[in-house]
Amino acid sequence: MSKYEPLWKYLSTNNKENYDLSFEEIKEILGFEIDHAFLTYKKEAQNYGYVVEKISLKGKRIFFNKVMGN
């Protein structure tokens, strides 16, 4: 199980077309702060029907979009 699985489940459970989550919101979902390892794990989101569209380090936000057909 990936350490980011709670985030992926959050995305798929709420089933929105897209998400704009702050680093702080993600910390609340996961129970820990994201780090550079997220770049390796972000591809896992596709298994839950989402892709990481954009990571804004300046704005401290991550944008997710639902994969078409899911």
Buried (B, 14 or more C-beta within 10 A) or exposed (E): EEEBBBBBEBBBEEEEEEBBBEBEBBEEBBEEEBEEEBEEBBEBBEEBBBBBEEBEEEEBBBBBBBEEEE
